[in-house]
Amino acid sequence: MKDFSFKEKQVARREQEILQTARRMFAGKGFYDTNLNDVAQEVGIARGTIYLHFPTKEDLLLAIINQAEEQLLTRLNEAIEPGDDPVTKVRKVLEELLHMYEN
């Protein structure tokens, strides 16, 4: 497993801040009504810094979607047991989806 440098960790942390802030703002105001200047201001960075991580607003949205998908798949893999019957699997999937949207 690779050890990440301080700079790599700092870049990853900044990227997560941008993702979390944009996700919250997209959810609250909508994708088209969210201005990247507002996202940058909320994070405490210059707008250009967002573009160092995400070349376009659409790329930022795609990264948010990919992150949510990864989180959901991880939760589903943890919840579903190999021996679960189909009905139990469907119930667990629905429970995880509901739990995800509660947060």
Backbone as ProteinMPNN parsed JSONL, in Angstrom:
{"seq_chain_A": "MKDFSFKEKQVARREQEILQTARRMFAGKGFYDTNLNDVAQEVGIARGTIYLHFPTKEDLLLAIINQAEEQLLTRLNEAIEPGDDPVTKVRKVLEELLHMYEN", "coords_chain_A": {"N_chain_A": [[0.846, -1.182, 0.0], [0.546, 2.187, -0.812], [2.209, 4.952, 0.639], [1.019, 8.143, 1.179], [2.145, 11.403, 0.334], [2.461, 14.456, 2.244], [1.556, 16.604, 0.699], [-0.019, 15.264, -1.242], [-2.029, 14.24, 0.412], [-3.122, 16.619, 1.3], [-4.117, 17.693, -1.102], [-6.054, 15.741, -1.686], [-7.762, 16.066, 0.52], [-8.667, 18.685, 0.056], [-10.011, 18.301, -2.341], [-12.095, 16.643, -1.459], [-13.427, 18.442, 0.214], [-14.361, 20.266, -1.692], [-16.047, 18.565, -3.183], [-17.963, 17.784, -1.215], [-19.087, 20.263, -0.494], [-20.063, 21.216, -2.969], [-21.865, 19.165, -3.538], [-23.765, 19.487, -1.506], [-24.657, 22.077, -2.151], [-25.589, 21.737, -4.789], [-27.676, 20.002, -4.263], [-29.302, 21.638, -2.726], [-29.782, 24.043, -4.208], [-29.901, 23.266, -6.801], [-28.351, 22.047, -9.808], [-27.991, 23.826, -12.05], [-28.49, 26.306, -10.92], [-26.494, 26.677, -9.136], [-23.587, 28.362, -8.516], [-20.182, 28.23, -9.323], [-18.465, 30.053, -8.199], [-19.679, 30.585, -5.772], [-19.441, 28.077, -4.556], [-16.646, 27.907, -4.363], [-16.154, 30.1, -2.667], [-17.471, 29.25, -0.341], [-15.9, 27.036, 0.342], [-13.549, 28.323, 0.739], [-11.602, 28.991, -1.099], [-10.01, 30.026, -4.21], [-11.889, 30.422, -7.254], [-10.611, 29.316, -9.474], [-9.129, 27.275, -8.36], [-10.898, 25.183, -8.042], [-11.095, 24.318, -10.66], [-8.615, 23.168, -11.013], [-8.934, 20.722, -9.883], [-11.316, 19.752, -10.982], [-12.108, 19.927, -14.221], [-14.473, 20.956, -15.445], [-17.794, 22.106, -14.593], [-19.586, 20.085, -15.012], [-17.893, 17.867, -14.833], [-17.362, 17.971, -12.121], [-19.921, 17.412, -11.088], [-20.19, 14.797, -12.095], [-18.148, 13.533, -10.643], [-19.221, 13.712, -8.077], [-21.481, 12.093, -8.37], [-20.226, 9.647, -8.987], [-18.829, 9.209, -6.596], [-20.966, 8.928, -4.784], [-22.121, 6.63, -5.824], [-20.049, 4.747, -5.394], [-19.996, 4.769, -2.595], [-22.558, 3.777, -2.03], [-22.424, 1.203, -3.201], [-20.424, 0.063, -1.614], [-21.71, 0.063, 0.885], [-23.843, -1.659, 0.289], [-22.488, -4.037, -0.316], [-21.457, -4.586, 2.192], [-23.795, -4.993, 3.631], [-25.296, -7.079, 2.429], [-25.39, -10.529, 2.628], [-23.718, -13.469, 1.406], [-25.372, -15.774, 1.554], [-27.949, -14.808, 1.684], [-31.409, -14.841, 0.901], [-33.275, -13.99, -2.114], [-35.413, -12.172, -1.48], [-34.649, -11.115, 0.987], [-32.288, -9.867, 0.206], [-33.3, -7.849, -1.499], [-34.806, -6.409, 0.374], [-32.725, -5.495, 2.046], [-31.292, -3.892, 0.26], [-33.196, -1.896, -0.284], [-33.466, -0.839, 2.314], [-30.879, 0.215, 2.704], [-30.823, 2.144, 0.674], [-32.878, 3.857, 1.548], [-31.762, 4.647, 3.983], [-29.503, 5.98, 3.046], [-30.642, 8.202, 1.79], [-31.759, 9.474, 3.926], [-29.69, 10.685, 5.149]], "CA_chain_A": [[0.0, 0.0, 0.0], [1.342, 3.396, -0.976], [2.103, 6.044, 1.603], [0.811, 9.398, 0.477], [2.882, 12.541, 0.862], [1.642, 15.497, 2.864], [0.917, 17.364, -0.381], [-1.074, 14.425, -1.818], [-3.123, 14.206, 1.383], [-3.723, 17.952, 1.299], [-4.887, 17.786, -2.341], [-7.225, 14.867, -1.529], [-8.668, 16.721, 1.48], [-9.285, 19.831, -0.617], [-10.957, 17.752, -3.307], [-13.268, 16.19, -0.706], [-14.152, 19.646, 0.642], [-15.07, 20.775, -2.867], [-17.127, 17.624, -3.488], [-19.009, 17.863, -0.19], [-19.744, 21.561, -0.587], [-20.83, 21.252, -4.217], [-22.988, 18.225, -3.399], [-24.776, 20.14, -0.67], [-25.221, 23.219, -2.867], [-26.372, 21.213, -5.912], [-28.909, 19.447, -3.695], [-30.136, 22.722, -2.213], [-30.141, 25.054, -5.203], [-29.945, 22.684, -8.13], [-27.099, 22.113, -10.557], [-27.897, 25.017, -12.889], [-28.547, 27.518, -10.112], [-25.32, 26.733, -8.266], [-22.471, 29.058, -9.136], [-18.921, 27.723, -8.777], [-17.902, 31.095, -7.338], [-20.257, 30.37, -4.444], [-18.81, 26.866, -4.01], [-15.276, 28.274, -3.997], [-16.215, 30.974, -1.493], [-17.85, 28.417, 0.814], [-14.743, 26.205, 0.69], [-12.465, 29.222, 1.136], [-10.574, 28.919, -2.13], [-10.315, 30.763, -5.438], [-12.659, 29.617, -8.212], [-9.666, 28.59, -10.312], [-8.676, 26.068, -7.654], [-11.856, 24.117, -8.36], [-10.77, 23.811, -11.994], [-7.424, 22.322, -10.906], [-9.427, 19.396, -9.499], [-12.434, 19.371, -11.853], [-12.014, 20.849, -15.361], [-15.75, 21.599, -15.744], [-18.851, 21.919, -13.602], [-20.132, 18.753, -15.296], [-16.948, 16.905, -14.253], [-17.595, 18.015, -10.677], [-21.152, 16.654, -10.856], [-19.889, 13.394, -12.347], [-17.364, 13.041, -9.504], [-20.167, 13.566, -6.965], [-22.285, 10.899, -8.674], [-19.345, 8.472, -8.85], [-18.565, 9.027, -5.168], [-22.192, 8.399, -4.174], [-22.257, 5.253, -6.301], [-19.063, 3.941, -4.67], [-20.448, 4.649, -1.207], [-23.711, 2.883, -2.008], [-21.968, -0.172, -3.464], [-19.719, -0.392, -0.414], [-22.728, -0.228, 1.911], [-24.594, -2.849, -0.125], [-21.609, -5.197, -0.152], [-21.361, -4.862, 3.624], [-25.098, -5.388, 4.171], [-25.813, -8.314, 1.844], [-24.616, -11.743, 2.894], [-23.801, -14.405, 0.275], [-26.456, -16.737, 1.712], [-29.255, -14.162, 1.761], [-32.361, -15.169, -0.17], [-33.567, -12.793, -2.925], [-36.289, -11.209, -0.79], [-33.816, -10.461, 1.997], [-31.382, -8.973, -0.521], [-34.064, -6.685, -1.939], [-35.118, -5.64, 1.585], [-31.501, -4.827, 2.498], [-30.994, -2.842, -0.718], [-34.139, -0.804, -0.027], [-33.105, -0.232, 3.596], [-29.672, 1.019, 2.499], [-31.206, 3.308, -0.118], [-33.607, 4.765, 2.439], [-30.802, 5.196, 4.945], [-28.649, 6.909, 2.324], [-31.379, 9.438, 1.531], [-32.035, 10.143, 5.208], [-28.49, 11.462, 5.478]], "C_chain_A": [[0.887, 1.239, 0.0], [1.111, 4.368, 0.167], [1.994, 7.341, 0.824], [1.593, 10.512, 1.146], [1.911, 13.532, 1.489], [0.878, 16.262, 1.796], [-0.221, 16.57, -1.016], [-2.279, 14.345, -0.889], [-3.865, 15.537, 1.405], [-4.601, 18.147, 0.055], [-6.161, 16.954, -2.229], [-8.237, 15.477, -0.569], [-9.4, 17.892, 0.827], [-10.337, 19.357, -1.609], [-12.23, 17.283, -2.61], [-14.091, 17.37, -0.209], [-14.977, 20.208, -0.512], [-16.262, 19.885, -3.185], [-18.277, 17.752, -2.498], [-19.785, 19.17, -0.293], [-20.608, 21.638, -1.839], [-22.038, 20.326, -4.136], [-24.124, 18.852, -2.605], [-25.447, 21.28, -1.434], [-26.046, 22.769, -4.073], [-27.707, 20.675, -5.404], [-29.854, 20.559, -3.256], [-30.647, 23.676, -3.273], [-30.328, 24.483, -6.604], [-28.627, 22.905, -8.862], [-26.963, 23.434, -11.309], [-27.89, 26.311, -12.092], [-27.386, 27.643, -9.135], [-24.165, 27.326, -9.056], [-21.174, 28.547, -8.503], [-18.18, 28.779, -7.967], [-18.402, 30.918, -5.913], [-19.654, 29.135, -3.773], [-17.409, 27.209, -3.526], [-15.258, 29.135, -2.735], [-16.534, 30.172, -0.232], [-16.673, 27.557, 1.29], [-13.586, 27.064, 1.19], [-11.295, 29.175, 0.172], [-10.959, 29.826, -3.299], [-11.05, 29.836, -6.4], [-11.738, 28.779, -9.081], [-9.162, 27.309, -9.674], [-9.619, 24.903, -7.915], [-11.477, 23.477, -9.688], [-9.462, 23.014, -12.018], [-7.819, 20.877, -10.593], [-10.46, 18.86, -10.485], [-12.486, 20.36, -13.015], [-13.319, 21.579, -15.713], [-16.725, 21.349, -14.594], [-19.48, 20.535, -13.772], [-19.215, 17.659, -14.74], [-17.105, 16.838, -12.732], [-18.847, 17.214, -10.325], [-20.917, 15.163, -11.057], [-19.085, 12.784, -11.201], [-18.258, 12.829, -8.277], [-21.001, 12.305, -7.163], [-21.45, 9.634, -8.489], [-19.054, 8.177, -7.386], [-19.784, 8.431, -4.467], [-22.401, 6.944, -4.576], [-21.293, 4.32, -5.564], [-19.494, 3.717, -3.222], [-21.62, 3.689, -1.096], [-23.285, 1.442, -2.229], [-21.215, -0.748, -2.266], [-20.712, -0.785, 0.667], [-23.509, -1.492, 1.565], [-23.755, -4.105, 0.043], [-21.438, -5.579, 1.313], [-22.667, -5.417, 4.19], [-25.561, -6.754, 3.684], [-24.851, -9.465, 2.094], [-24.765, -12.691, 1.717], [-24.982, -15.379, 0.357], [-27.847, -16.131, 1.783], [-30.14, -14.593, 0.598], [-32.706, -13.889, -0.921], [-34.433, -11.74, -2.228], [-35.496, -10.433, 0.263], [-32.853, -9.48, 1.331], [-32.099, -7.698, -0.954], [-34.397, -5.804, -0.739], [-33.895, -4.856, 2.048], [-31.121, -3.685, 1.549], [-31.895, -1.641, -0.459], [-33.822, -0.086, 1.28], [-31.874, 0.671, 3.44], [-29.97, 2.28, 1.683], [-31.937, 4.33, 0.737], [-32.661, 5.431, 3.431], [-29.902, 6.237, 4.276], [-29.358, 8.243, 2.117], [-31.798, 10.157, 2.793], [-30.879, 11.053, 5.572], [-28.271, 12.425, 4.405]], "O_chain_A": [[1.867, 1.311, 0.741], [-0.019, 4.583, 0.608], [2.785, 7.601, -0.082], [1.694, 10.565, 2.371], [0.699, 13.453, 1.287], [-0.31, 16.542, 1.96], [-1.278, 17.132, -1.302], [-3.421, 14.378, -1.346], [-5.091, 15.572, 1.516], [-5.697, 18.7, 0.147], [-7.232, 17.408, -2.63], [-9.441, 15.412, -0.816], [-10.603, 18.068, 1.021], [-11.419, 19.936, -1.706], [-13.329, 17.503, -3.119], [-15.32, 17.31, -0.208], [-16.138, 20.578, -0.338], [-17.362, 20.38, -3.428], [-19.439, 17.822, -2.9], [-21.012, 19.175, -0.188], [-21.757, 22.076, -1.777], [-23.117, 20.671, -4.616], [-25.291, 18.76, -2.984], [-26.666, 21.435, -1.374], [-27.092, 23.354, -4.353], [-28.744, 20.87, -6.038], [-31.071, 20.436, -3.397], [-31.811, 24.076, -3.245], [-30.859, 25.156, -7.488], [-27.885, 23.84, -8.561], [-25.928, 24.093, -11.216], [-27.336, 27.312, -12.546], [-27.309, 28.616, -8.386], [-23.818, 26.842, -10.133], [-21.081, 28.443, -7.28], [-17.347, 28.435, -7.128], [-17.643, 31.082, -4.958], [-19.388, 29.142, -2.571], [-17.025, 26.847, -2.414], [-14.438, 28.919, -1.842], [-15.932, 30.393, 0.819], [-16.474, 27.375, 2.491], [-12.746, 26.602, 1.963], [-10.138, 29.302, 0.575], [-12.08, 30.328, -3.37], [-10.863, 28.62, -6.369], [-12.063, 27.633, -9.393], [-8.807, 26.361, -10.375], [-9.179, 23.757, -7.999], [-11.526, 22.256, -9.836], [-9.228, 22.256, -12.96], [-7.132, 19.934, -10.984], [-10.48, 17.667, -10.789], [-12.868, 21.514, -12.821], [-13.278, 22.699, -16.223], [-16.499, 20.491, -13.74], [-19.86, 19.893, -12.792], [-19.695, 16.643, -14.236], [-16.991, 15.767, -12.136], [-18.838, 16.429, -9.377], [-21.398, 14.351, -10.267], [-19.321, 11.635, -10.827], [-18.068, 11.871, -7.528], [-21.203, 11.538, -6.222], [-21.918, 8.66, -7.899], [-19.035, 7.015, -6.98], [-19.645, 7.525, -3.646], [-22.812, 6.123, -3.757], [-21.68, 3.225, -5.156], [-19.372, 2.613, -2.692], [-21.674, 2.877, -0.172], [-23.74, 0.547, -1.516], [-21.364, -1.928, -1.948], [-20.577, -1.837, 1.292], [-23.803, -2.304, 2.443], [-24.26, -5.132, 0.497], [-21.291, -6.757, 1.639], [-22.648, -6.22, 5.123], [-26.158, -7.51, 4.449], [-23.658, -9.378, 1.804], [-25.82, -12.724, 1.084], [-25.531, -15.765, -0.674], [-28.829, -16.859, 1.928], [-29.684, -14.697, -0.541], [-32.453, -12.798, -0.41], [-34.194, -10.543, -2.381], [-35.667, -9.222, 0.402], [-32.632, -8.382, 1.843], [-31.57, -6.598, -0.796], [-34.285, -4.581, -0.822], [-34.01, -3.683, 2.405], [-30.676, -2.629, 1.998], [-31.425, -0.504, -0.418], [-33.901, 1.141, 1.348], [-31.841, 1.772, 3.99], [-29.435, 3.351, 1.968], [-31.654, 5.526, 0.665], [-32.754, 6.632, 3.684], [-29.58, 7.261, 4.88], [-28.743, 9.3, 2.254], [-32.158, 11.333, 2.743], [-31.069, 12.076, 6.231], [-27.315, 13.199, 4.456]]}, "name": "protein", "num_of_chains": 1, "seq": "MKDFSFKEKQVARREQEILQTARRMFAGKGFYDTNLNDVAQEVGIARGTIYLHFPTKEDLLLAIINQAEEQLLTRLNEAIEPGDDPVTKVRKVLEELLHMYEN"}
